[in-house]
Amino acid sequence: MLRLTRRAFSSTPSPRVAVVGSGPGGFYTAKYLLRDSKNVHVTILDRWPTPFGLVRYGVAPDHPEVKSVQDDFEEVATSERFSYAGHVFVGHPADAPSHTGPVVPLNDLMNLYDAVVVATGCDLARKLDLPGAELEGVVNARAFVGWYNAEPTFSHLQLPDVSDQLRSVIIGHGNVALDCARLLAAPSSHLDATDIHSTAFEALQRLPSKRLIHVVGRRGATQAAFTTKEVRELTELENAALVIDPAELEAGDTEASIEEGKARPLKRKRKFLDQVAASTNTAEREVHLRFLRRPVAFEEGAKGRLGAVVFEKCVLEGDVNAQTAVGTGVLESIECDLAVCAVGYTASPPCPDGRRARPQDGPAGTYAQVGSRVAPKLYCSGWVKRGPTGIVGSNVADARETAAAVLEDLAASGVAGYGEGTSWADWRRIDGVEKANARNGAPRAKFSDVEGMLDAAKSS
């Protein structure tokens, strides 16, 4: 276990930097701090005993090639100037009522270290404030993704109990929306050798074979954020079909969209979508990619549960790269048992002056920052710095910028304990137990409860 203690500020030749958050933003920042300085010491802190943040709890289980970045992070952790403090919550105590480990206010952490980098990502789901949003069967993608990836916060989530067919609506056109659709449409054989949480794997296995999934976005194909790779993966699932209505696809082809679509990546994506739309695919499990519809309400069905999502048909108006979806007044109801709202994420980083609630300084709740600097001794990296955009590798450039800012400022420039967090050695023990408990062919069996993680950390 790793003990956090207070110390007086020191301008020693070996400055200490705390990085809050062990996802890509945090680990890449640690990597460049350690690489570009020969004497800085870095401690990464995370609220969970297990490291890797978004890579562990956000990347789809059938994308092991993305998760392989953990090998790079493991290499960072081999430095003698690196330490890990897991199961430590940094922020206001009122924001961590159920946290069983140390709780350290950000101001206190800034007094303990020569510099603090916050890299906590965008950990909250953007909400759709629509009538019926509280109905059972309406969930956000943050919870759904956390559930199938064994994030302890969302281990309680349950799928609808249906006997003949699961009807799902996924609202949003980003890669996360397509991840959710793929996991719902995938056969067990597709997920069996992945690190999907066992509870989610078994729940998906129990669903009826017949499944209908609508993935619905406000604008057209040109404006959709999903990549060609993610769409193609939907066409490669066994006993599943991707369906696109050619008329809906063409309805978004305004003059502005045609101009936007001249970019090479968009040309490739549109060519593939046209090929899918021209086919007559049908299967027991169908994913329908829908366009130009915005949600207006969730309708109640039997037993007080979700029964349908009501959409308003839209048209595109505006200039190139500035088109908006304008409602036509024509409504369409799509019956469903499950609705997953995948409309983005927002950040909720800790406040440096001890307040519980922090003003929404930057876009999507991110810190207001200049050159990665938030306040004296306080920096940011990753999504909490630039918003929830890009892929895992997108964190490299801004981590370098953050590390450079910290080192530039450092160059210019214990009494009572907080309790015990988990160390890197504890993580290695947790890692070993997860791998030992894996299903045949799966890389690991993730813990979805903190108590289980801590018990494993104590194992010999």
Protein Blocks (a to p, Z undefined) as FASTA:
>chain_A
ZZdddddddddfbdcdddedjbfklmmmmmmmmmmpckbccddddfbfbghijmmmmmcf
klmklmmmmmmmmmmmmpmkbccdehiacddfklmmmbcbdcddfklmmmmpmbdcddeb
jabdcddddehklpghiacfklmmmmmnopaklmmpccdddfkbccdddedjbfklmmmm
mmmmpcfklmmmmcbdfklmmmmmmpcfbdcdddddfbdfklpmbdfklmmmmmmpghia
cdddfklmmmmmcfklmmmmmpmklmmmmmmmmmmmmpccdcfbdcdddehiacfbdcdd
ehhiafbdcddddddeddehiaccddehiacddddfbdcddebccdddddfklpabdcdf
bghhiacdeehiabghiacehjllnopedjfklmmmmmmmmmmmmmmmmmmmcfbdebjc
ddfklmmmmmmmmmmmpcehiabdcdfbfklmmmmmmpZZ
